[in-house]
Amino acid sequence: MNDAYTDPVAKLLTYGEVGTFASAEPWSDYGELGFTEEHIAELIRMATDLDLHNSGSESAEIWAPLHAWRALAHLRAVEAARPLVLLFERLPHDDWVFEELPTVFAMIGPATIPTLEAFVGDDGVEEYCRITVPRCLEYIARDHPGERDTCVGVLVRQLEKFETNGDTLNAFLISGLIDLDATEAINLIRRAFSRDRVDLSVAGDIEEVEIEMGLRTHRSTPRPRFNLFDHYIESPGLADHDIDDPPFGYPPPRRVAKVGRNDPCPCGSGKKYKKCCLD
């Protein structure tokens, strides 16, 4: 496998484990390895190399794709956008893909927005594989404030298809609009809720959304139980080992699909999930 890559890209095969996700610690200075535009194609190949992704869990090589996409982010490699976004579909249960690629897309920059819009709008891709695109757009808008309206526009155009979107995708689109403070989309959001096309386990009900957006100060109705943990609470026959298995026939969800934005973070910090491990 080592013979498939040349220096300096091959050096990433030996970098080894990264301890925490992108948001938790600074990245290494991959520029020190001397990467230039001529290495982009080989870095893309490494970042999407399924043999490397499926290497032994104790090997250094299993971490090479992660180092490669970080290097591509430092190079602002726009041509990597399409190969990288396809990892959401090719590696749907890899937490590192879902946690790190939003940062990668934000670092590459606004030129990735059309690729992200095309992917989130592709009904041929399973819903679960598309739910991280709103977060990618949030990060782009955060790091490139002038692109905020463009990112909101992508989320709104996709949410306008709420009748044919999956309920969970609609919920993540709404979550993105909340985080972008897109109050201009509230009527569309209300319509999606009124048609019962939103998964309440992600962002809560419409009253929660309106509170988050500063459009109301308190609830008018009792707060429903939103998150999927309720399923387990109400199903005492489930064994402890079933807690990580999704109900209702879903593929294994990311943590964000199990805990509502306003619920206490399961890490025990005492903060709301949206202000802790969801960030």
Residue pairs with C-beta under 8 A, 6 or more apart in sequence:
1 13
1 51
1 52
1 55
1 61
2 10
2 13
4 49
5 12
5 13
5 42
5 45
5 46
6 42
8 33
8 34
8 35
8 39
9 35
9 39
9 42
9 43
9 46
9 68
11 33
12 33
12 46
12 64
12 67
12 68
12 71
13 60
13 61
13 64
14 60
15 28
15 60
15 63
15 64
15 67
16 60
16 63
17 60
17 63
18 63
18 66
18 67
19 25
21 95
21 96
21 99
21 100
22 99
22 100
22 102
22 103
22 104
23 99
23 103
23 279
27 70
27 73
27 74
28 67
28 70
30 67
30 70
30 71
30 74
31 74
33 71
35 43
35 71
35 74
35 75
36 75
37 75
37 77
39 71
39 75
40 72
40 75
40 77
40 79
40 80
43 68
43 69
43 71
43 72
43 75
43 77
43 80
44 68
44 72
44 77
44 79
44 80
44 83
44 84
46 52
46 64
46 65
46 68
47 65
47 68
47 69
47 72
47 80
47 83
47 84
47 87
48 65
48 83
48 84
48 86
48 87
48 90
49 64
49 65
50 90
50 91
52 61
52 62
52 64
52 65
53 62
53 65
53 91
53 94
54 62
55 61
55 62
56 62
66 96
66 100
69 80
69 84
69 100
69 101
69 104
70 100
70 104
72 80
72 84
72 104
72 108
73 103
73 104
73 107
73 108
74 107
76 107
76 108
76 109
77 108
78 108
78 109
78 111
78 112
80 108
81 105
81 108
81 111
81 112
81 115
81 116
82 115
84 101
84 104
84 105
85 101
85 105
85 112
85 115
85 116
85 119
85 133
86 119
87 94
87 97
87 101
88 97
88 98
88 101
88 119
88 125
88 129
88 130
88 132
88 133
89 125
89 126
89 129
91 97
92 126
92 128
92 129
92 251
93 251
93 252
95 254
98 132
98 254
101 132
101 136
102 132
102 135
102 136
102 138
102 139
103 139
105 112
105 116
105 136
105 139
105 140
106 136
106 139
106 140
106 142
106 143
106 144
107 143
109 140
109 144
110 140
110 144
110 147
110 150
112 136
112 140
113 137
113 140
113 147
113 150
113 151
113 154
116 133
116 136
116 137
116 154
117 154
117 157
117 158
119 125
119 130
119 133
120 130
120 133
120 134
120 154
120 158
120 169
121 157
121 158
121 161
122 130
123 164
126 251
127 165
127 166
127 168
127 169
128 168
128 250
128 251
128 253
130 169
131 168
131 169
131 172
131 254
131 257
132 172
132 254
134 155
134 172
134 173
134 175
134 176
134 177
135 172
135 176
137 151
137 154
137 155
137 176
137 180
138 151
138 176
138 179
138 180
140 147
140 151
141 147
141 148
141 151
141 152
141 180
148 180
151 176
151 180
152 177
152 180
152 182
152 184
152 185
155 173
155 176
155 177
155 180
155 182
155 185
156 177
156 182
156 185
156 188
158 165
158 169
158 173
159 165
159 170
159 173
159 174
159 177
159 185
159 188
159 189
159 192
160 188
162 170
162 188
162 191
162 192
162 195
162 197
162 198
163 195
163 197
165 173
165 197
167 197
167 198
167 199
168 199
168 202
168 257
170 192
170 197
170 198
170 199
171 198
171 199
171 200
171 201
171 202
171 203
172 202
172 256
174 189
174 192
174 198
174 202
174 203
174 209
175 202
175 203
175 261
177 185
177 189
178 203
178 209
178 212
178 213
178 261
181 213
183 213
183 214
183 215
186 209
186 210
186 213
186 215
189 206
189 209
190 206
192 198
193 205
193 206
193 209
194 206
199 257
200 224
200 226
200 260
201 226
201 227
201 228
201 257
201 258
201 259
201 260
202 256
202 257
202 260
202 261
203 209
203 212
203 260
203 261
204 212
204 223
204 226
204 260
204 261
204 262
205 224
205 226
207 216
207 219
207 220
207 221
207 223
208 219
208 223
208 226
208 260
208 261
208 262
210 216
211 217
211 218
211 219
212 261
212 262
226 260
226 263
227 258
227 259
227 260
227 263
228 246
228 247
228 253
228 257
228 258
229 258
229 259
231 247
231 248
232 238
232 242
232 243
232 247
235 247
244 252
245 252
246 252
246 253
250 257
255 266
255 277
255 278
256 273
256 278
259 265
259 266
259 273
259 278
260 273
261 272
261 273
261 274
261 278
262 272
262 273
262 274
263 272
263 273
264 270
264 271
264 272
264 273
265 271
265 272
265 273
265 275
265 276
265 277
265 278
266 273
266 277
267 276
267 277
269 276
269 277
